[in-house]
């Protein structure tokens, strides 16, 4: 088998977030975020009623955890700062305990020669900001810009890679379209407002970053999900194009090209779903073009033209324009209910090369969640060959894309240590390192040993 060598300086590592890994949910001055609040209100919405206070104890064990990162060959690592920890009331004084914690984490990563990639928002709106309307409120947009500026000023001398948001489409669609996340609403026009204000918050943060003249880069992390049509028929192709507009290009075009895709604006205008825009919004969005793009990829989206007429009285939903399509013979991760389609990652990178200026990018998340991994325990180690095969399959296509000129600079697995995963809690495990919830014992899986070898020789 031919050895696949990756470019010099390729980033090998993993990703997590503050709310999913830190634990200590209300410790040392941290205020509640919407996940703390929702779990308090409706614990039954969370798998086995395990909430964010039970996450993976990074707040207490960051030093040992970072040593484990080095042990499995990381040269880079992404996590997030929690707004509710750093500025507990959202707009006021900075919490010195939080500054100490995040500063220690950054310094320790650098001590081990692990480059810190720091994200500012990972679904974790502070409750005090949600009470003002969350991303429905322009007041919160301005508060986020201030929070971002404070982060840049506090840590910008040591952080070379900043990201404003992780998967901004997720709170939009899950919180305001499909009601799977807090605040559990079904209101597309409100969702469009949330999306627009999130983009304005991103752009204002980028403006603050540029003002400081830091010797670093700023980006955003988008979950890009290729939309594959059932067939070459025009109706199926149109369905896939519309899905791409809703779920990919709605954020991808503004942050790379500086404007919304016109076909999306036309579609929303036709159906009276455009959010309210101020005159200066267009110019602000142009200022939010990023230096680097993080790409999260897990599964494709397969669609076909509508098979039945739409009820004209039904609320406006993206599904008005398409139906899901199940491809016969697809490969599945049955634990997560997701299709495994490795070539999707190649198609994303090729699209970025051909249509988005070949923007510098990296795979910021990719991973395989598996339920009941203990059944693969042999002599004290989880033998997760399925995860190694999953990673290899995607790396094969990343390598091919790079060979063809795509500007992909790294690969981060979701995640480092098995972490708490929103409403799924610990149902599915994703980590290079397993976590025993009862004892908090952390053990390197077979995939962790494998990625160390890959990182050491920069290929496989």
N, C-alpha and C positions, 0 to 999 in steps of 0.2 A: 504494500500500500504506500502511495506517495505521501511523504511528509508535507504537511501544510504549514508553511511559515507565515507568520503575520508581520505587519510592518513594525519597524523599530519603534519602541515606546508605546506599543498597543496597551490599552488599559484593560487589565484583568481584575475583576472584583465582583462586588455585589451591591445590592441596594436594600435599604429599609426606610422607615420613616420614624419620626419622633413618637407620634401617638401609637404606633404599632410595636415599638421596641422598648421605650423607656420605662414603662410602668410608672410607679410613684405619681399616680394620676392627679393627686391634689396635694403633693408634698412640696415643702420649701417654697410656699407662696404661689405655686401654680394655681390658676383659676380653672374652672370647668370649661371644656369645649363641648360642642354639640354631641359628641359621642358619649362623653360622661353623662350629659343630661339625658340623652335618649335611653341609655342603659338604665339610668335611675327610674325613668318613667315607664319603660317597657322592656324589662329584661328578657321577656319571652321571645323577643325578636332576634335574640342572639343565640347561636348554637350552644347548647348545654348551659345557657345563661351565664356565659363567661364574658365579662366586660373588660373595658380598657385598663382598669386598675390592675388586672392580672397579666399584663404583658411582660415581655421577656427580661425585665430587670436590668436593662442597659444603664439606667440612671444610677444604679448601685454598683454595677459590675463592669463599667466601661473599660477599665484598665485591663482586666483579664480578657474581656471580649476582643479588644483591639489586638492583644497578644495572639489570640487565636486567629485573627485575620492574617497576621503576618505568617503564622504557622502554615496556613494553607495557600500562601503565595499571592495574597492581594498586593497590588500596587496602587489601588484606588478604591474608594468606597463612598457611596452616597447615603446620606441621611438628611433629616430635616430639622430645622429649629421650630419649636412650637411657640407660636405667637402668644398663646395663653400662659406659657411659662415665662417668656421673656418680658412681656408687658401685661401683667395679669388683668388690668382693667381696660386693655385694648388701646388706650390713648395716652396713658399717664406715665408714671415713673417706671424705670427699668428695674427688674428684679435682680439684685446683685448675686443671689444664689444661682440664678439661671446663667448669668454672664460667666460666673466661675465654672459651672458645669460645661457649657459649650466651649469655652476657651480651653479647658483641660482636655476635652475630647479632640479638638483640633490640634493642639500641641502634641498629644500622644500619637495621633495618626502621623503627623509629620516626623516625630521621633523615629517611627518605624518605617519611614519613607513610603507611607501610604497617602496618596493625594486625596484630600477631602473635597468631595463634591457636595455642596450645601444647597439644599432646597428650602424655600421659605414657606410653602403652603402645601399641605398634603391632606386635603379634605377636612381640616381640623379648625373650623371657625370657632373662636371664643364665644361663649354664651352671651357675654356682654355685648358683643358685636352682632350676634344673631338677633338680640332683642331690639337692635336698631334697624333690623331688616336684613341682615346678612348682605349677600351680594345683590339684593334688590336695592340697596341704599348706596347712593353716591357718597354719603358721609363715611361709610365703611371703606369705600374705594380710597378715599383720602387718608384714612387711618392706616390702611395697608401700606400705602406709599411711605408714610412716616415710619412704620415698623421696618420696612425694607431698608430705608436709609440708615436707621439705627443699627441694623445688622451689618450693613456694609461698613459703617464707621467703627463698630466694635471689633469685627473679625476680618475686615477686608485686607489687612496687611498680611494675612496668612492663608486666605482662601483664594485659589486661582480660578475655580469653577463655581459660578453661582447659577441657580435656577429659581425662577419666580414661582412656578406652579408645577405640580405633578398632575397629569391627566385632568385638565380643567373641564373637559366635557363630562366627566363622571358625576360631579355634584350637580351639574345642569340636568342631565338626563335621569339620573337615579333619584335625585332629590325633588325635581320639579316636573318631570314628564311621567316617569313610571312609578314614582312613590316607593322605591325600594330602600331609600336612605332618608334620614331626617332632612327636611321637615315633612316628608311624605305627602307631596302635593301632586295633583294632576292639572297642570295649567301651562300649556305650551308658551303662551305669550309671556307669562312670568318667567319661564325657563329662558326664553330669548333675552329678556332683560338681564337675568343672572349671567348669561354667557357674555353679553356685551359689557356689563360692568366688570366682570372678571378680566376681560381683555383690556379694559381701561386701567384696571389696577396693575396688571402686568406692565402695560406701557408706562404708567407713572413710575413704577419701580425701576424700569430700564432708564428712564430720564434721570432719576436720582442717582443711579449707578454711574451714568455717563458724566454727571456733574462732578463727581468725586475724582475722576481721572485715574481710577485704580488700574494697576497693571495686572488685569485679570479679564475673564470673559463672563458674559451673562447669557443665559439661555432659558429655555423652557422644556418641559418633558411632556410629550404628547403620546397618547396611546393610539397608534395608527393601525387601523384594521382594514386591510384591503377588502373591497366589495367585489365579489366575483358573481357575474351573471350566470344564470342557468344555461343560457344559450347565446348564440350570436344574433338572435332575433332582436329587432329594434326595440320592442317593448321591454324585453329583459335587460338590454343594455341601458335603456333609459332608467329603469329601476335602480340598477347598480350606480349610475351616475348621480342620482338623487341621494342615495344612501351615502355615497362618498361626500357629497356636499354637506349633509347634515352632520356626519360623525367624524369626518376627517378634515375637510377643507375649511370648515367653519372656524377652526383655530389655526390650521396649518398655513393657509394663505395670509392671514393678517400678520403672523409672527415672522414670516419669511419674505413676503412680498409687500407687506405694508397696507393691505386692503382686503376687505371681504370679497369673496367670489361673486361677481355680478349675478350669475344664475341663481344663487341662493337668495340674494336680496330680491330679485324679481319674483321668485317663488313665494317668499314670505309676504311680500307686498300684495301679491295677487290674493292671498288668503287672509289678509289683515292680521299678520302675526309679527310685523316688524316692531322691535322695541323703540322706545323714545330715544332719539339721539340729539345731543346738543351740537351747536354749530362747530365747536372746536374738537369734537370727538374724532373726526376723520383725520385731522392733522396729528392728533395725539397717537392714534393707531400707527401712523407712519413712523413715529419715533420709537415704536416698540419692536422693530426688527432685531432679531437676536444674532449673537455671534456663533452660537452652537446649539444644536438641537438634540435632545434626548429622545430616543424612540423606544417606546414600550410595545412589545408584540407578544401576544399569546395565541391568538386564533384568528382565522379568517371569518368574514361574514359572507354568506352565500344567499343570493336573493333571486327573485323572479318577479315578473309583472303580476299585478293583482289578478287573482283568480275569480273574484266576485266584486260586484258593485259596492261602492262605499256608501254607507248610510249618510246622507247629506246633513242629518241632524247630530251626528256623532261629533264629539270634541275633536279638534284638530290634533293629529298625531303623525309622526313620520310614517307609520305603517299605512297611512292613506295611499301611499305611492308604491308600495312593494309588499310582497309576502316573503317570508323566509323560505329557503330551499334547502332540503337535506340531500347532499350529494351521496349517491349510492356508493357503498364500499369505503366510505371515509374512515380514516384512522382516528381513534378517539382516546382522550384521557377520560375514562368513564367516571373517575372520582369527581372531576370538576364539571363534567358535561360539556367539555370543549373539544372541538376538532383539533387534531395536531396536523398542521400543514406547514412544513419547514420552508417550502419555497416562498411562502408569503413574505418572509423577511428579506429575501432577494428582490421581490417585486417592490417592496417599500423603498429599499435603497436605490433601485433603478429609477423609480419615480422621482425621488429626491434629486438624483443626478440629472435626469432629463428635463424636469419641469420646475425645479426649485434651486437652480444655480449650483447644484452639487454642494449644498451647504455642509460645513463640517458637522458631523453627527456621530453618535455612538448608540449602541443598543443599551438602553438604560434599564430595561427590565425584559426578562424572558424567563419562563420557569414552568415547572410542572408540580402542581399540588396533588399530593396523594394521601388518601385517608387510610388510617391503620397501618402506618409504616412499621410498627413494631413487629409485624409478622415477617419482615425481612431482616430481623435481627439475628446475626450469627456471630457467636463469640464476642458479644458486646458491641458489635458495630452494625449499623444498618447498611445492607448491601444494595444500594440503590442504583443498580446497573441501568434501570429504566431511565433514571435522570441523566446519567452519563450519555446514554444513547440519544436522549432528547436534545441535550446540549450539542453533542457532536453533529446531529442532523442539521441544526440551525447554523452552527459554525461553518459547516461545509458550504452553505449558501452565502454566508457572510464573506467567506474567503473568496468564493467565486465573484461576488459583487465587487470586492476590493480589486481583484485581478482585472476586472473590467473597468476600473477607474472610479468606483464609488468611494466617497470620502468618509468612510466609516473608521473611527479611531479607537473603538473599544467595545467590550462586552461585559455587562454586569448581569449576573443572575439575580432574580428575586427568589430567595433572599439569603442572607448570611446565616443567621440562626433562626430556626422555626419561630415564626412570630405570630402575633395576634392579627387576625385578618377580618376586621369589620364584623358584619353580621355572621360570617362563617366562623369567627373565633379561631379555635385551633383544630377545626374539622379536617382541613387539608394541610399537610406539611410541605414546605417548599425549600427548606434550608440546606446548605452544605453541612450544617451542624445541627444535630438533633437536640431537642430540649425536653427533658423530663419535667413536666409541670409540677409534680409533687415535690421533687427534690431540687429543682433548678439545675440539675447536673447537665452539662453540655458535652456532647461527644461528636467527634468528627465522623461523618459518614464516608462511605467509599468515594462518593463524588467529590468530597472535600480533598481527599488525598489525590484524586485524579486531577483536579483543577490546579493543584500545586505543581504537579509535573508539567502541565500545559503552560502555566505561567513562567516556570523556570526556563523552559526552552523556547518560549514564545511561539508555540505551535503544538501539533500533535500528529 
